[in-house]
C-alpha cells in the first residue's frame, strides 16, 4: 500500500493510474540498473517507492512525444542487460 506520497498527489502529476504504474515501474527499473537518484532524500528504501517520490516531486514525467513501443522498449532493455 502506498502511504507516501499519496495517490492523489501522484495523480496530480500523471493523468491515469495505468500511466502512473507504467511510469513508476520503468523508473524503478532504471534505479535498479544504477541510474542517478533525483532526490537528496527518500522516505522509501525500495526503488518503486523512490520512483513514486520522484514522480510526486515532479522530477519524472511522461514524454507525450515518445513513440517507443512497449515491445521495442523491452528489446532495448534486453540488449542493455546482454551488454553488461
Secondary structure, 3 states (H helix, E strand, C coil): CCCCCCHHHHHHHCCCHHHHHHHHHHHHHHHHCCCCCCCCCCCCCCHHHHHHHHHHCCCCCCCCCCCCCHHHHHHHHHHHHHHC
